[in-house]
Amino acid sequence: MTKRNIIIVSVVAVVALVFFAWKSSRTAVQQNGSDMLAVVVEPFAIHDGWGYKVNVGGRTYIYQDIIPGVPGNRVFRSKENALRVGNVVAEKLTHHKIPSMSQQELVRMGIPEAE
C-alpha cells in the first residue's frame, strides 16, 4: 500500500467512527427523552373565576374550565385553588392513575367551592 492509500483509508475510518459515535449518542438521548414527558399545570382566567390546563409534552392533555367532581358548571374562585387541584391531577397522571377528582377529594383538600 502506498502512503497516499494509507492516509485515505485512515481518514475514511476516522470519519466513519465519528459518524457512528455521534449517531449512537443521539439515539440514546432520544430514547431517554421519550420516556419522560414534561407535565405542566397552567391556571387560566375564565368567566368570573379560574380553570387549569395540564400540558403533557407541550400539548394540552386536560382542559378543565369547571371544577371536576362537582355538580353544575362552577369555576374556581382563586387561581391558587385551580393550581392546587391541577397539580393533584398532574401527579395522578405521572403515577399512571386515572386523573379524576371526586367531590370528597376536593373537600379534603379544602376547596371551598366543592362544599
Secondary structure, 3 states (H helix, E strand, C coil): CCHHHHHHHHHHHHHHHHHHHHHHHHHHHHHHHHHCCCEEEEEEEECCEEEEEEEECCEEEEEECCCCCCCCCCCECCHHHHHHHHHHHHHHHHCCCCCCCCHHHHHHHCCHHHC
